[in-house]
Amino acid sequence: MMFPKFGSTYIIKGVICELFQYLDTRQFYHISKVKLHSSSEQLLFSRIGHLMEETNGRMPRSALENALCYSGNYLNTIVNKYTGMNLHDYGLTFTMKKAASLLTDTDRSISAIETQLGFTNRTHFYKMFKNKYGVTPGKYRSQMKGVQT
């Protein structure tokens, strides 16, 4: 900057435009409402919930550690404190919620939905879904379609 070269003003303008583009792209940041009397643990739990929702509960523990800069054990402790569940089970609640949403709002096959949500074992998906909702995915879909009509 002390010894400007030909075109340096365009380089600076380009960098500023890149910065604005970065700030305008939602995938690069996350906005959370913060209550002034909230504890840091509550804020961390909120951030964990947002990340789980964005990834349909399929964010590995190591990725959460990297994204939030906390150890997996501490993240597990925070989730357990607020939900009584471990991190894996908490993630599965988001996965099952997404599965129910896809069953209700789309006509995709159940096998396509289970593949989209990262299940490789159909029996495991059915078992998890039935534990959460009390019925199989097919029965859930038919019940929900009957409610909507």
Secondary structure, 3 states (H helix, E strand, C coil): CCCCCCCHHHHHHHHHHHHHHHHHCHHHCCCCCCCCCCCHHHHHHHHHHHHHHHCCCCCCHHHHHHHHCCCHHHHHHHHHHHHCCCHHHHHHHHHHHHHHHHHHHCCCCHHHHHHHCCCCCHHHHHHHHHHHHCCCHHHHHHHHHHHHC
